[in-house]
Structures are given as C-alpha cells and as structure tokens.
C-alpha cells in the first residue's frame, strides 16, 4: 500500500503528517503509521521546532497600509513619474510617517527591522540620500502630476472639502516662510498649506503651498484654477467661514462647481439679512427636526456684489443657550481678571486690556482710575452679539434642500481631522527643512502618509471597528504580528490572537 499525506488540525492550526498503511497479521486488520512532517505553511511542511529563527521583522502594522497602497494604486502611479528606487524610498518614508514617525537619520535602522526591507530590498535610506531625494521631488512637478493621476484613477467628482492651515518653522533659509496670522498661536514664520479632501473616499487628493503672509480669502481663485486644470468637474466644494468674501463669492458663482460656505457676520449685507428675519426665524411653521433637536429653517437670498446667492438661514435654540452661557461666562472671567490688575507706572493700560480681554475687548469700556481699571460692559455691543447666537446662514450653489446643505457642511470636519493628524499624529511640526525644495518634497511625503492614514481611518469607520479601536490602538495590536525568517530561509507569520483575527477579518484583510 502506498504512502500518502494527511492534514490534521490541532487547535485550529493545520499540521501535515505522512501516512503509511500496513497489514497487522495479529489483528488481521489494516492499520496506519503516521509520521509528523511539520506545520502546514503555504502548502509546505515546516518543522518549526527543529529550526531556529534567524531574523524577526515587524509586520502586522503594515497589513492595512499595504492594502491601501494597492487599493489606491499609489506605487504604480509614482513609478510612472520617477525611478523605481526613488519611488520605493518615498513609500518607505511615507509608511514610517503612518506607523512610527521618526527623524530622517533613524529611517534606515527602522526599515531594516521591518518587513519593508523584504518587500523593498536594498533601498538606501541615509538622511543624506533622503534629503537629496526630497530636494529633487520639491524641484519637480511630481506632486501635481500625482494628484492628476489620483483624480483620474479614482474618478473624483463628489464632495470636496477645502481648508488652509499654517505650518510653522524655525528655519531661516526657507523663502516661503513669512509672518502672518498663526492659527497655532506660535510666534514663528510660517507657510500656508491648502488641502482638498475627497469626503466620500476620505482621502486628500491635492495640496498647495503659499507664503505665510497670504490670507485664506486670496488663495481660492488659484485653487479653483488648479482643480479645473486637474480635471475636477461637477463637484461640491465645502469651505469654512475664513474664505467668505465678496470676490470669493463671485469667483465661486462663476465657476462650474457647486459650493457651500457659511456667511460671515462681518459683512453688512449678512447682518442686515439676519436682522430682517430675526423674529421670523422663531415662527413655529419654520420648525424642523434635526437629529432629535428642534431647528428653524428659512430659505433666503443674499444680494452681494451684484449677485443673488441662495442660502438657508438656521436658528437652533439649544445652540443659542450654549453660546450665550459660554459668552457670558468668559466675559465675566475677563472682567474679574481686569478688576484684580494693579497698574504700575511702567505699564500701558491699553496693552493690558488687549492682552487679558483679547476678542472680548469690543464689549468692555474702561478707564484708568489711580492704579485700577474702572470697567463698564457695553450693553449695545453685547446685545448685538447675543442676538446673533444660535443663528447662522449657509450659502450654496446647486440643488440642495436644507437638510442636505446642513449635513454636507458638517462633514467638513474630515479635513480638520486631517490637519490635526498631519500636525500631531504624523509629527509634521515644527517643519525641519533648510531649503524650499526640501520642504516641498517633505510635504509631499507627509501628503502620501496622510492619504494612507485617512483612508485606513475611513475603512475602520465603514467596518464599524471604531467602537472598539482607534487607529493607534489598532496599529499597536497588529504590531504584535511578526514575520519570522528561519535559518533555512523559510519565512513564517506568527500566530494570530483573537483580537488580531477580528480586526483583519472585519477589514477583509489577510496576514
């Protein structure tokens, strides 16, 4: 009788045995001898106990990252526009930013201990070689060409979110660095980074750099031209209040893009609009329900710069109460602090008020009496501010009902989370580069990392894993999965825990 092999599962793990049939003359029955061949790995028997490990590589945390790289065809797109060795070095750098952000001079050591050294063997990643690579990227049109390819490949034509933060640096050599309004409150020169995010895919699709002194409202025209040049058509652009201005509204209305933008009360026409419908907004006939909250909604038209822009005026009583309580509490705190100040001869009272009161200065009337402030709250200014609370206007272009308009605008937090991820989780700040070209290349690396990280976050939400794991916790759990290379060259994957199996199964991934 011929020998054959049989797979036996023990505790869910497959093992391979050689089976030798034979005839037992005593019992006069056919019997079998079984000989252990090893654990079944990729169709082969591996005797784990008989071979010692030669190397162990970090692996698990890269499983979702590699999945997104393939899903978005990022490596394929990069290699169209740069040498393969440069593309691989850039991808390794981007993946480092995703799983364990390190300074450039640590990347080589980190890479050698990860599975990336087997996927992309022989890549040189010294800080010198990486700096040169980033400089070449910064001097090229790769970022724009990459965005063009991504937009064409993914068919971006849905809802886009646009915002612009400031990024600070200590460098003295970067020409783009200029002083301007710093959103982080840092007394440092900065560059402004605009970012456009595809809401449905959950990834950024393009970015642009501006000198630090350029304000938000002046970047929109260039951004619209860039989006058109990249082939973006029939999209909905969501913008924050910082972009609201008469020239921007004219530019948006004349573009082929739909948009949603909140109106700013700094504009006279907006103040007059809200004042004219202030009482009407409390009409019970205008009441709607929004996520179990009563909200009052009225369609409006804003006349501005010769344009008639459609919009919805909203009044949320619950939000009004919260805003009032917060405003009065902060105003009271400011007044009490000013009352306690003892003015010395060398002090400038105006500077003291500005420093302590900040944005509450317009609501406080003061004068110096000996060494103290005599204070009075400006009732009219406070009344004007309080009367607007709970009320806001969203202007739009396109076909939207009030609920779609509000829900779509609320989705802008995806770009805010992206910037927070860029600055804090990916350790972007403070910018550490000495040349404009290196800075541009470095930001492209961070842009790729942000694409990967935001897409993984989107998958976690879609697969309903977010109730159990945040991204950091999930990566830490997967990090325990290792690739083990044995002395004979065979590579094994460490056993999976129940948590790891749950994560990978829900995400539709394999170890």
C-alpha positions in Angstrom: 0.0 0.0 0.0 1.3 3.5 -1.0 2.2 6.2 1.4 0.1 9.5 1.4 -0.1 12.7 3.4 -2.9 14.0 5.6 -3.6 17.4 7.2 -4.7 17.4 10.8 -6.0 20.5 12.5 -5.0 20.9 16.2 -6.5 23.9 17.9 -7.3 25.3 14.5 -3.7 25.1 13.2 -3.0 22.7 10.3 -0.2 20.1 10.6 1.0 17.7 7.9 1.6 14.0 8.5 2.9 11.2 6.3 0.6 8.2 6.5 2.0 4.6 5.8 -0.8 1.9 5.6 0.2 -1.7 6.6 -1.5 -5.0 7.4 -1.4 -6.3 11.0 -1.3 -10.1 10.9 -2.2 -10.4 14.6 -5.4 -8.4 14.4 -5.9 -9.2 10.7 -6.8 -5.6 10.1 -5.3 -2.8 8.0 -3.6 -0.1 10.2 -1.6 3.1 9.6 1.7 4.6 10.8 1.7 8.4 11.0 4.9 10.5 10.9 4.9 14.2 11.7 6.2 16.3 8.8 5.6 19.8 10.2 3.2 22.7 10.3 1.5 23.4 7.1 2.6 26.8 5.8 1.7 27.9 2.3 1.3 24.3 1.1 4.6 23.2 2.6 5.5 21.3 5.8 7.7 23.3 8.1 9.1 21.7 11.3 9.0 24.8 13.5 10.6 23.2 16.5 13.6 21.9 14.5 14.7 25.2 13.0 15.9 28.3 14.8 14.7 31.8 13.8 17.4 33.9 12.1 15.5 37.2 11.9 12.3 38.7 13.1 10.6 41.6 11.3 7.8 44.0 12.3 4.9 43.1 10.0 1.3 43.4 11.3 1.1 47.2 11.4 1.9 47.3 7.7 -1.0 45.0 6.6 -3.7 47.8 6.3 -1.1 50.2 5.0 0.0 47.9 2.2 -3.7 47.2 1.4 -4.4 50.9 0.9 -1.3 51.3 -1.2 -2.5 48.7 -3.6 -6.2 49.8 -3.4 -5.3 53.4 -4.4 -2.5 52.2 -6.8 -0.1 54.7 -5.3 3.1 52.8 -6.1 2.0 52.3 -9.7 1.3 56.0 -10.1 4.6 57.1 -8.5 6.7 54.8 -10.7 5.2 56.4 -13.8 6.8 59.7 -12.8 10.0 58.7 -11.0 12.6 55.9 -10.9 11.5 52.8 -9.1 14.3 53.1 -6.4 13.2 56.7 -5.6 9.5 55.7 -5.5 10.3 52.9 -3.1 12.3 55.1 -0.8 9.5 57.7 -0.8 6.9 55.0 0.0 9.1 53.7 2.9 9.3 57.2 4.3 5.5 57.7 3.9 4.8 54.4 5.7 7.2 55.4 8.5 5.1 58.6 9.0 2.0 56.4 9.2 3.1 53.8 11.8 6.1 55.3 13.7 7.2 58.8 12.7 10.9 59.3 13.0 13.6 61.8 12.1 15.3 61.1 8.7 18.5 59.8 10.3 16.6 57.0 12.0 14.7 55.7 9.0 17.5 53.3 7.8 17.7 51.4 11.1 13.9 51.3 11.4 13.5 50.0 7.8 16.0 47.1 8.4 13.9 45.8 11.3 10.6 45.8 9.3 9.0 43.7 6.6 9.6 46.6 4.2 13.2 45.5 4.0 12.0 42.3 2.4 9.3 43.9 0.2 11.6 46.7 -1.0 15.1 45.1 -0.6 18.3 47.1 -0.9 16.9 50.6 -0.6 19.4 53.2 0.7 17.8 55.5 3.3 20.5 57.5 4.9 19.4 61.0 5.9 21.7 62.4 3.2 20.2 60.3 0.4 16.6 61.1 1.7 17.3 64.8 1.8 18.6 64.7 -1.8 15.5 62.7 -2.9 13.2 65.2 -1.2 15.0 68.1 -2.8 14.6 66.5 -6.3 10.9 66.0 -5.6 10.5 69.6 -4.5 12.1 70.9 -7.7 9.8 68.6 -9.9 6.1 68.7 -10.8 5.6 65.3 -9.3 3.0 66.4 -6.6 0.8 68.0 -9.3 1.1 65.0 -11.7 0.4 62.6 -8.8 -2.8 64.5 -8.0 -3.8 64.5 -11.6 -3.4 60.7 -11.8 -5.2 60.1 -8.5 -8.1 62.2 -9.6 -8.3 60.4 -12.9 -7.9 56.9 -11.4 -10.4 57.4 -8.6 -12.9 59.4 -10.6 -13.1 62.2 -8.0 -16.2 64.2 -8.8 -18.1 64.1 -5.5 -17.9 66.3 -2.4 -14.6 68.1 -1.8 -13.6 69.9 1.4 -11.1 72.8 1.3 -9.2 74.4 4.1 -5.9 76.0 4.8 -3.7 75.9 8.0 -0.4 77.5 8.8 2.7 75.4 9.4 5.5 77.0 11.4 9.3 76.5 11.2 12.5 77.8 12.9 14.3 77.7 9.6 16.0 81.0 8.4 16.6 79.8 4.8 13.1 78.9 3.5 11.9 81.8 1.4 8.2 80.7 1.7 8.3 81.3 5.4 6.7 84.6 6.3 4.9 86.0 9.4 1.1 86.0 9.2 -1.9 85.0 11.2 -0.7 81.9 13.1 -3.6 79.6 13.9 -1.4 77.7 16.4 -0.5 80.9 18.4 3.2 80.5 17.7 5.5 83.5 17.2 7.2 81.9 14.2 7.3 82.4 10.5 5.0 80.0 8.6 3.9 78.6 5.3 0.2 78.1 4.5 -0.8 74.6 3.2 -4.1 74.3 1.4 -5.6 70.9 1.3 -8.5 69.4 -0.7 -10.1 66.2 0.6 -12.5 63.9 -1.1 -15.2 63.4 1.5 -16.6 60.1 0.2 -13.2 58.4 -0.2 -11.9 60.0 3.0 -8.5 60.9 1.4 -6.8 64.2 0.4 -6.4 64.5 -3.4 -4.3 67.6 -3.7 -2.4 70.3 -1.8 -0.7 73.6 -2.5 1.8 75.8 -0.7 1.5 79.6 -0.2 3.7 82.1 1.6 2.8 82.5 5.3 1.5 86.1 4.8 -1.1 85.1 2.2 -4.6 85.1 3.7 -7.2 82.5 3.2 -9.5 84.6 1.0 -6.9 85.2 -1.6 -6.0 81.6 -2.2 -9.3 80.4 -3.5 -9.0 81.7 -7.1 -5.8 79.8 -7.6 -7.2 76.7 -6.0 -10.2 76.7 -8.3 -8.0 77.0 -11.3 -5.8 74.1 -10.1 -8.8 71.9 -9.6 -10.1 72.7 -13.1 -6.6 72.0 -14.5 -6.5 68.6 -12.8 -9.8 67.6 -14.4 -12.2 68.1 -11.4 -15.7 68.9 -12.6 -19.2 68.9 -11.2 -18.0 68.7 -7.6 -19.4 70.2 -4.4 -16.8 72.4 -2.6 -17.2 72.9 1.2 -15.4 75.9 2.6 -15.0 77.4 6.0 -16.0 81.0 7.0 -12.4 82.2 6.6 -12.9 82.1 2.8 -16.1 84.2 2.8 -15.6 87.5 0.9 -17.4 89.3 -2.0 -14.6 88.4 -4.5 -14.6 84.8 -3.5 -18.4 84.5 -3.8 -18.2 86.0 -7.3 -15.4 83.5 -8.2 -17.4 80.6 -6.8 -20.7 81.6 -8.5 -19.0 82.0 -11.9 -17.2 78.6 -11.6 -18.7 75.3 -12.7 -18.5 74.0 -9.1 -21.3 73.7 -6.6 -20.4 75.0 -3.1 -21.4 75.5 0.5 -20.0 78.3 2.6 -21.2 79.9 5.8 -21.8 83.7 5.6 -19.7 85.9 7.9 -21.4 88.5 10.1 -18.5 90.8 9.4 -20.3 91.7 6.1 -23.0 94.4 6.3 -25.4 92.5 4.0 -25.3 89.4 6.2 -26.1 91.5 9.4 -29.0 93.2 7.6 -30.3 89.8 6.4 -30.3 88.3 9.9 -31.8 91.4 11.5 -34.6 91.4 8.9 -35.7 87.9 9.7 -34.6 87.7 13.4 -38.1 87.3 14.8 -39.4 85.4 11.8 -36.9 82.7 12.4 -38.8 81.7 15.6 -42.0 81.1 13.7 -43.3 77.6 14.6 -44.2 77.0 11.0 -40.5 77.0 10.1 -39.6 74.4 12.7 -37.9 71.2 11.6 -36.3 68.3 13.4 -32.6 67.7 13.1 -31.3 64.6 14.9 -34.0 64.9 17.6 -33.3 68.7 18.0 -35.8 71.4 17.1 -34.3 73.8 14.5 -35.9 76.6 12.5 -35.0 76.9 8.8 -35.9 79.6 6.2 -34.7 79.8 2.6 -33.0 83.1 1.9 -31.3 85.0 -0.9 -28.3 87.2 -0.2 -27.6 90.1 -2.6 -23.9 90.7 -2.7 -21.7 92.3 -5.4 -24.4 92.2 -8.0 -25.1 88.5 -7.3 -28.1 86.8 -5.9 -26.8 83.8 -3.8 -29.2 81.2 -2.5 -28.9 80.0 1.1 -30.7 78.8 4.2 -30.9 80.7 7.5 -30.9 78.4 10.6 -31.9 79.0 14.2 -31.0 76.5 16.8 -32.4 77.3 20.3 -30.3 74.8 22.0 -27.1 76.1 20.4 -28.2 79.6 21.3 -28.4 78.8 25.0 -25.0 77.1 24.9 -23.4 80.0 23.1 -24.9 82.6 25.5 -23.8 80.7 28.6 -20.2 80.4 27.3 -20.1 84.0 26.2 -21.3 85.5 29.5 -19.1 83.2 31.5 -15.9 84.1 29.5 -16.9 87.8 29.6 -17.3 87.7 33.4 -13.9 86.0 33.8 -12.2 88.7 31.7 -13.9 91.5 33.8 -12.8 89.9 37.1 -9.2 89.5 35.9 -9.1 93.2 34.9 -10.5 94.2 38.3 -7.6 92.5 40.0 -4.9 94.2 38.0 -2.8 96.8 39.8 -1.5 99.2 37.2 2.2 100.2 37.7 3.8 103.3 36.3 5.7 101.5 33.6 2.6 99.6 32.4 0.5 100.6 29.3 -3.2 100.1 30.3 -4.3 99.7 26.7 -1.8 96.8 26.2 -3.0 95.2 29.5 -6.6 95.3 28.3 -5.8 93.9 24.9 -3.7 91.1 26.4 -6.3 90.0 29.0 -9.6 90.7 27.2 -8.5 89.6 23.7 -11.6 89.1 21.5 -13.8 90.4 24.3 -12.2 93.9 24.2 -15.1 95.3 22.0 -17.6 94.6 24.8 -15.7 96.4 27.6 -15.4 100.1 28.2 -12.6 101.0 30.6 -10.7 103.9 32.1 -7.8 104.1 34.5 -8.5 105.3 38.0 -5.3 105.5 40.1 -3.9 102.0 40.0 -7.1 100.2 38.9 -9.4 99.8 36.0 -12.9 101.2 36.1 -14.9 98.9 33.9 -18.3 99.0 32.2 -19.8 96.4 29.9 -21.1 97.9 26.6 -24.7 96.7 26.6 -25.4 97.6 23.0 -22.4 95.7 21.7 -23.2 92.7 23.8 -26.9 92.8 22.7 -25.8 92.8 19.0 -23.5 89.8 19.6 -26.0 87.8 21.7 -28.9 88.4 19.2 -26.9 86.5 16.5 -26.3 83.5 18.7 -27.8 80.3 17.5 -28.4 81.8 14.1 -26.3 81.2 11.0 -26.6 81.3 7.2 -25.2 78.7 4.8 -24.9 79.9 1.2 -24.8 77.4 -1.6 -24.8 76.7 -5.3 -26.5 73.6 -6.7 -29.7 71.7 -5.8 -29.8 71.1 -2.1 -32.6 71.1 0.5 -31.9 72.5 3.9 -31.1 69.1 5.4 -28.6 68.1 2.7 -27.0 71.6 2.9 -26.5 71.3 6.7 -25.4 67.7 6.7 -22.9 68.3 3.9 -21.4 71.3 5.6 -21.0 69.4 8.9 -18.9 66.8 7.0 -16.1 69.4 6.7 -14.7 68.1 10.0 -12.9 65.4 7.9 -10.4 68.0 6.7 -10.0 69.4 10.2 -9.2 65.9 11.5 -6.8 65.5 8.6 -4.9 68.6 9.6 -4.9 67.5 13.2 -3.5 64.2 12.1 -0.9 65.9 9.9 0.4 68.1 12.7 0.1 65.8 15.8 0.0 62.2 14.8 2.3 62.4 11.8 4.6 64.8 13.8 4.8 67.4 11.0 5.5 70.4 13.3 7.7 72.2 13.6 8.9 71.9 10.0 12.5 70.7 9.9 13.9 71.7 6.5 16.6 74.2 5.3 15.6 74.7 1.7 12.4 75.4 -0.2 12.8 72.4 -2.4 13.4 70.1 0.6 10.4 71.5 2.3 8.2 70.8 -0.7 9.5 67.3 -1.0 9.0 66.7 2.7 5.4 67.9 2.5 4.7 65.5 -0.4 5.9 62.6 1.7 3.6 63.8 4.5 0.8 64.1 2.0 1.2 60.5 0.9 1.2 59.4 4.6 -1.9 61.4 5.2 -3.6 59.7 2.3 -2.8 56.3 3.8 -3.7 57.1 7.3 -7.0 58.9 6.5 -8.1 56.0 4.2 -7.4 53.5 6.9 -9.5 55.6 9.3 -12.3 55.6 6.8 -12.2 51.8 6.5 -12.2 51.5 10.3 -15.4 53.6 10.4 -17.0 51.8 7.4 -16.3 48.4 9.0 -17.7 49.5 12.4 -14.4 48.9 14.2 -14.3 52.4 15.6 -16.4 51.5 18.7 -13.6 49.1 19.8 -10.4 50.6 18.4 -9.0 53.9 17.4 -6.3 53.9 14.7 -3.4 54.0 17.1 -4.8 51.1 19.2 -5.5 49.0 16.1 -1.9 49.5 14.8 -0.5 48.6 18.2 -2.5 45.4 18.3 -1.4 44.4 14.8 2.2 45.4 15.5 2.5 42.2 17.6 2.2 40.1 14.3 5.8 39.3 13.2 7.4 37.7 10.2 10.0 35.1 11.3 12.8 34.0 9.0 14.3 30.6 9.9 17.9 29.6 9.3 16.9 27.6 6.2 15.3 30.7 4.6 11.7 29.7 5.3 9.6 32.7 6.4 6.7 32.2 8.9 4.0 34.5 10.2 3.5 34.5 14.0 0.2 33.0 15.3 -2.7 35.5 15.4 -4.6 36.4 18.6 -8.4 36.6 18.7 -8.2 40.4 18.6 -5.9 40.4 15.6 -8.1 37.9 13.7 -11.2 40.1 14.5 -9.5 43.2 13.1 -8.2 41.6 10.0 -11.5 39.7 9.3 -13.6 42.8 9.7 -11.3 44.8 7.4 -11.3 41.9 4.9 -7.5 41.5 5.1 -5.2 38.5 5.4 -2.0 38.2 7.4 
